Amino acid sequence: MQTRTPEEVYASHGAALVAEDLDKLAANFAEDAVVITPKGVLHGKEGVRESFTRLFADLPKADWEMKTTLFGGEVLFLEWAATSAKSSATHGVDTFVIRDGRIRAQTVRYELASNDV
């Protein structure tokens, strides 16, 4: 079985993010993956689902802007922003460790602002 490259994993992850597809997002992660956020450390695919459930609650049906995408071997660094009808996120920063065709670790942080007028 051919292993996906980090770039292929990232492309799949991005498509699942835009579609807000929790199952496809979780499928890109290893069974023992960790997601580290300012709110704590989440483990495994259930932790991945919990992390993205929070993100989609904060930014439902968002428009995503990838400002910086840098690959350094199996490490990916992202800077991003997102806007939804409910809120906006600025200064989004994620790092990923992608090995053997799966995301092994992710860190994520963003600043959320309400779009209420």
C-alpha atoms as an extended CHARMM CRD file, in Angstrom:
* protein
*
       117  EXT
         1         1  MET       CA              0.0000000000        0.0000000000        0.0000000000  PROA      1               0.0000000000
         2         2  GLN       CA              1.3800000000        3.3730000000       -0.9960000000  PROA      2               0.0000000000
         3         3  THR       CA              1.5820000000        5.9620000000        1.7830000000  PROA      3               0.0000000000
         4         4  ARG       CA              0.2610000000        9.4510000000        1.0980000000  PROA      4               0.0000000000
         5         5  THR       CA              2.6910000000       12.3400000000        1.1230000000  PROA      5               0.0000000000
         6         6  PRO       CA              2.2400000000       15.1370000000        3.6790000000  PROA      6               0.0000000000
         7         7  GLU       CA              0.9880000000       17.3290000000        0.8240000000  PROA      7               0.0000000000
         8         8  GLU       CA             -1.6570000000       14.7380000000       -0.1180000000  PROA      8               0.0000000000
         9         9  VAL       CA             -2.7680000000       14.4250000000        3.5150000000  PROA      9               0.0000000000
        10        10  TYR       CA             -3.0140000000       18.2210000000        3.7550000000  PROA      10              0.0000000000
        11        11  ALA       CA             -5.0970000000       18.3970000000        0.5450000000  PROA      11              0.0000000000
        12        12  SER       CA             -7.4950000000       15.7640000000        1.9130000000  PROA      12              0.0000000000
        13        13  HSD       CA             -7.6320000000       17.5280000000        5.2710000000  PROA      13              0.0000000000
        14        14  GLY       CA             -8.4160000000       20.8710000000        3.6240000000  PROA      14              0.0000000000
        15        15  ALA       CA            -11.2530000000       19.4390000000        1.5420000000  PROA      15              0.0000000000
        16        16  ALA       CA            -12.7610000000       17.7760000000        4.6340000000  PROA      16              0.0000000000
        17        17  LEU       CA            -12.4090000000       21.0200000000        6.6140000000  PROA      17              0.0000000000
        18        18  VAL       CA            -14.2880000000       23.0710000000        4.0200000000  PROA      18              0.0000000000
        19        19  ALA       CA            -16.9950000000       20.3760000000        3.8380000000  PROA      19              0.0000000000
        20        20  GLU       CA            -17.1630000000       20.2400000000        7.6730000000  PROA      20              0.0000000000
        21        21  ASP       CA            -16.9470000000       16.4460000000        7.3710000000  PROA      21              0.0000000000
        22        22  LEU       CA            -15.8920000000       15.1050000000       10.7810000000  PROA      22              0.0000000000
        23        23  ASP       CA            -15.4950000000       11.5270000000        9.5400000000  PROA      23              0.0000000000
        24        24  LYS       CA            -13.1830000000       12.4940000000        6.6850000000  PROA      24              0.0000000000
        25        25  LEU       CA            -11.2160000000       14.8000000000        8.9720000000  PROA      25              0.0000000000
        26        26  ALA       CA            -10.7560000000       12.0280000000       11.5440000000  PROA      26              0.0000000000
        27        27  ALA       CA             -9.7480000000        9.5830000000        8.8000000000  PROA      27              0.0000000000
        28        28  ASN       CA             -6.6570000000       11.7170000000        8.0990000000  PROA      28              0.0000000000
        29        29  PHE       CA             -5.4300000000       11.2560000000       11.6830000000  PROA      29              0.0000000000
        30        30  ALA       CA             -3.6480000000        8.3000000000       13.2570000000  PROA      30              0.0000000000
        31        31  GLU       CA             -5.5320000000        6.2750000000       15.8700000000  PROA      31              0.0000000000
        32        32  ASP       CA             -3.2170000000        7.6050000000       18.5920000000  PROA      32              0.0000000000
        33        33  ALA       CA             -3.0340000000       11.2030000000       17.3340000000  PROA      33              0.0000000000
        34        34  VAL       CA             -2.9190000000       14.1590000000       19.7110000000  PROA      34              0.0000000000
        35        35  VAL       CA             -4.4840000000       17.5670000000       19.1580000000  PROA      35              0.0000000000
        36        36  ILE       CA             -3.0820000000       20.2800000000       21.4060000000  PROA      36              0.0000000000
        37        37  THR       CA             -5.1080000000       23.4650000000       21.9230000000  PROA      37              0.0000000000
        38        38  PRO       CA             -5.0890000000       26.2220000000       24.5380000000  PROA      38              0.0000000000
        39        39  LYS       CA             -8.0330000000       24.3490000000       26.1320000000  PROA      39              0.0000000000
        40        40  GLY       CA             -6.0620000000       21.1290000000       26.5550000000  PROA      40              0.0000000000
        41        41  VAL       CA             -4.7700000000       17.9750000000       24.9060000000  PROA      41              0.0000000000
        42        42  LEU       CA             -7.1890000000       15.7230000000       23.0310000000  PROA      42              0.0000000000
        43        43  HSD       CA             -6.3850000000       12.1260000000       22.1260000000  PROA      43              0.0000000000
        44        44  GLY       CA             -7.2710000000        9.8000000000       19.2670000000  PROA      44              0.0000000000
        45        45  LYS       CA             -9.9390000000       10.1300000000       16.6340000000  PROA      45              0.0000000000
        46        46  GLU       CA            -12.5680000000       11.0630000000       19.2400000000  PROA      46              0.0000000000
        47        47  GLY       CA            -10.3270000000       13.9230000000       20.3390000000  PROA      47              0.0000000000
        48        48  VAL       CA             -9.9940000000       14.9970000000       16.7070000000  PROA      48              0.0000000000
        49        49  ARG       CA            -13.7810000000       15.0120000000       16.3340000000  PROA      49              0.0000000000
        50        50  GLU       CA            -14.1410000000       17.0100000000       19.5560000000  PROA      50              0.0000000000
        51        51  SER       CA            -11.5900000000       19.5790000000       18.4020000000  PROA      51              0.0000000000
        52        52  PHE       CA            -13.2560000000       20.0990000000       15.0200000000  PROA      52              0.0000000000
        53        53  THR       CA            -16.7450000000       20.1330000000       16.5640000000  PROA      53              0.0000000000
        54        54  ARG       CA            -15.5540000000       23.1050000000       18.6610000000  PROA      54              0.0000000000
        55        55  LEU       CA            -13.9940000000       24.7710000000       15.6150000000  PROA      55              0.0000000000
        56        56  PHE       CA            -17.1820000000       24.4060000000       13.5500000000  PROA      56              0.0000000000
        57        57  ALA       CA            -19.2800000000       25.7290000000       16.4600000000  PROA      57              0.0000000000
        58        58  ASP       CA            -16.9800000000       28.7720000000       16.5940000000  PROA      58              0.0000000000
        59        59  LEU       CA            -16.8180000000       29.2220000000       12.8060000000  PROA      59              0.0000000000
        60        60  PRO       CA            -19.8110000000       27.5700000000       11.1160000000  PROA      60              0.0000000000
        61        61  LYS       CA            -19.6660000000       27.3990000000        7.3050000000  PROA      61              0.0000000000
        62        62  ALA       CA            -16.5580000000       29.5810000000        7.3130000000  PROA      62              0.0000000000
        63        63  ASP       CA            -14.5800000000       30.9600000000        4.4210000000  PROA      63              0.0000000000
        64        64  TRP       CA            -10.9760000000       29.8840000000        5.0170000000  PROA      64              0.0000000000
        65        65  GLU       CA             -7.8750000000       31.8330000000        4.0070000000  PROA      65              0.0000000000
        66        66  MET       CA             -4.5220000000       30.0720000000        4.1810000000  PROA      66              0.0000000000
        67        67  LYS       CA             -1.9370000000       32.8150000000        4.6110000000  PROA      67              0.0000000000
        68        68  THR       CA              1.1690000000       30.6570000000        5.0390000000  PROA      68              0.0000000000
        69        69  THR       CA              1.6420000000       26.9790000000        4.2130000000  PROA      69              0.0000000000
        70        70  LEU       CA              5.1400000000       25.6200000000        4.8010000000  PROA      70              0.0000000000
        71        71  PHE       CA              6.2430000000       21.9920000000        4.6860000000  PROA      71              0.0000000000
        72        72  GLY       CA              9.4640000000       20.9300000000        6.3790000000  PROA      72              0.0000000000
        73        73  GLY       CA              9.5780000000       17.2030000000        5.7180000000  PROA      73              0.0000000000
        74        74  GLU       CA              6.8730000000       15.6590000000        7.8920000000  PROA      74              0.0000000000
        75        75  VAL       CA              6.0420000000       18.9410000000        9.6600000000  PROA      75              0.0000000000
        76        76  LEU       CA              3.5020000000       21.4130000000        8.2840000000  PROA      76              0.0000000000
        77        77  PHE       CA              3.1180000000       25.0050000000        9.5300000000  PROA      77              0.0000000000
        78        78  LEU       CA             -0.0480000000       26.9800000000        8.7140000000  PROA      78              0.0000000000
        79        79  GLU       CA             -1.1250000000       30.5400000000        9.3400000000  PROA      79              0.0000000000
        80        80  TRP       CA             -4.7860000000       31.1400000000        8.5430000000  PROA      80              0.0000000000
        81        81  ALA       CA             -7.8880000000       33.2680000000        8.9900000000  PROA      81              0.0000000000
        82        82  ALA       CA            -11.5620000000       32.3750000000        8.6890000000  PROA      82              0.0000000000
        83        83  THR       CA            -14.8370000000       34.2720000000        8.5000000000  PROA      83              0.0000000000
        84        84  SER       CA            -18.3570000000       33.0120000000        9.1010000000  PROA      84              0.0000000000
        85        85  ALA       CA            -21.6760000000       34.7880000000        9.5840000000  PROA      85              0.0000000000
        86        86  LYS       CA            -21.2740000000       34.2420000000       13.3510000000  PROA      86              0.0000000000
        87        87  SER       CA            -17.6220000000       35.1120000000       13.9250000000  PROA      87              0.0000000000
        88        88  SER       CA            -14.1410000000       35.5600000000       12.5320000000  PROA      88              0.0000000000
        89        89  ALA       CA            -10.8200000000       34.0600000000       13.4770000000  PROA      89              0.0000000000
        90        90  THR       CA             -7.5860000000       35.8920000000       12.9950000000  PROA      90              0.0000000000
        91        91  HSD       CA             -4.0490000000       34.8640000000       13.7410000000  PROA      91              0.0000000000
        92        92  GLY       CA             -4.8730000000       31.1730000000       13.3300000000  PROA      92              0.0000000000
        93        93  VAL       CA             -1.7750000000       29.0420000000       13.6470000000  PROA      93              0.0000000000
        94        94  ASP       CA             -1.5540000000       25.2580000000       13.3020000000  PROA      94              0.0000000000
        95        95  THR       CA              1.3140000000       22.8260000000       13.1580000000  PROA      95              0.0000000000
        96        96  PHE       CA              0.9740000000       19.2270000000       12.0150000000  PROA      96              0.0000000000
        97        97  VAL       CA              3.2620000000       16.2310000000       12.2010000000  PROA      97              0.0000000000
        98        98  ILE       CA              2.3830000000       13.9430000000        9.2940000000  PROA      98              0.0000000000
        99        99  ARG       CA              4.0010000000       10.5170000000        9.1790000000  PROA      99              0.0000000000
       100       100  ASP       CA              3.1230000000        7.3280000000        7.2850000000  PROA      100             0.0000000000
       101       101  GLY       CA              0.2040000000        9.0160000000        5.5230000000  PROA      101             0.0000000000
       102       102  ARG       CA             -1.5700000000       10.1740000000        8.7080000000  PROA      102             0.0000000000
       103       103  ILE       CA             -1.5630000000       13.2240000000       10.9530000000  PROA      103             0.0000000000
       104       104  ARG       CA              0.1460000000       12.1850000000       14.1950000000  PROA      104             0.0000000000
       105       105  ALA       CA             -0.0460000000       15.5070000000       16.0260000000  PROA      105             0.0000000000
       106       106  GLN       CA             -1.6410000000       18.9050000000       15.5570000000  PROA      106             0.0000000000
       107       107  THR       CA             -1.4010000000       22.1200000000       17.5070000000  PROA      107             0.0000000000
       108       108  VAL       CA             -3.9940000000       24.8240000000       16.9190000000  PROA      108             0.0000000000
       109       109  ARG       CA             -4.6010000000       28.3310000000       18.2020000000  PROA      109             0.0000000000
       110       110  TYR       CA             -6.7500000000       31.1970000000       16.9460000000  PROA      110             0.0000000000
       111       111  GLU       CA             -8.3240000000       34.4350000000       18.1620000000  PROA      111             0.0000000000
       112       112  LEU       CA            -12.0920000000       34.5510000000       17.8040000000  PROA      112             0.0000000000
       113       113  ALA       CA            -14.1470000000       37.7280000000       17.3220000000  PROA      113             0.0000000000
       114       114  SER       CA            -17.9200000000       38.0010000000       17.0700000000  PROA      114             0.0000000000
       115       115  ASN       CA            -19.3620000000       39.3590000000       13.8320000000  PROA      115             0.0000000000
       116       116  ASP       CA            -22.3790000000       40.8540000000       15.6280000000  PROA      116             0.0000000000
       117       117  VAL       CA            -22.9390000000       44.4240000000       14.5440000000  PROA      117             0.0000000000
